[in-house]
Amino acid sequence: MTTSFETLIKYFKNYFPLNEEEREELSRRFSERKIKRRGFILQQGDVCRHFTFVVSGCFKMYAVDPTSKEHNLQFAPENDWITDLSSFYSEKPSGAYIEAIEP
């Protein structure tokens, strides 16, 4: 059975090889989280602090307008990334939610 970290390494190998030092650095920064359906990895008003690689399931990023209508901004299926780049780089609160639509 393939671990989540091995899945991430395999993803990177599709684009460029990682040497041992890079793999070790990645392993120090890697943490696995299991998110249930309808669980959040980011909520409006929180500062985004992570890039999330989706090993399995699917996430959506959306914003809610003043009339409470949801606007989908991004979907991230397996082997894809999701983050609020604006919040991550500015270190300011996010205007978006990132929610699991599949566990």
N, C-alpha and C positions, 0 to 999 in steps of 0.2 A: 504494500500500500504506500502511495506517495504522500509525503508530508506536505503541509502548506508551504514550508520554506523551500522544499525541493520544487514545488510548482512555481514559485517565484523565480528561482534560479533558472528553471527551464524557460520561463518567459524571457528573461534577460538574454539567454543563449540564442534566442531567435534574432536578436539584434546585434549583440556583441558578446564576446567571451569575457568572463570574469576570472581574474587570477585569484590565487588563494588569499592574498591580502584583502582584495575587494570583497570576496565572499565572507571573510571573517568580519569585516566592517559592516557589511549588510546584516549579518547574523546578530551583531550587537544592537542594531537599530530596529530589528524585526520583532514584532510582537503579534501573536495570533489572538484574535477575538472571534467568538461565535455570536452572531447577532440573530435574534429571533425575528420572524416576520413582524413588521410594524415597529421594530426597534430602531432607534435613531443612533447615528454616529456623529451627527451634528444637528443642533437646533438653532433656530433664529436667535441672535443675540449672543451666542457663544463664539469665541475665537477659534477658527479652524487651526489645528496644530499638527495634523497628520495628512499624509497621502495614504489613501486606502487602496490596496490591491484586492480585487474580488476573486477569491479562490473558487467559491461556489455560490450559487444564488444570484440575486440581482438587487441593485440599489437604484433609487431615483433621487435626484436633487431637484427641489422645487422651491418656489417662493410663493408667498401668500399676499395678495394685494389688499388694499383697505376694505374691499367689499367681501373679504374672506374667500375669494376665488383662488384656487391653486393654479400655478403656471409651471409646468414641467420644464426644467432647464437641461437635464441630462439623465440618461439611463446608463448604468454600468453593469453589463452581464459578466459572467465568468471570464477570467483572464483579462480584465480591463481595470482601469484606475478611476477613482472618483475623489474629488476634493474641491473645496471652494478656494480657488487660487487667489482671488482678491483678498479674502480674509486671511489666508495663510501668509501671503507676502506682506500685507499691510499691518498684520497683527491687530486688526480691528474687528469688532463684532460682525458676524455674518448676517446677511439678510435672507439666508436660505436654510432649508432643512435637507438633510440626507437621511433617507429612511430605507430600510430593507423591505422590498416587496416580495422577496422569497428568502427563506432562511439561509 
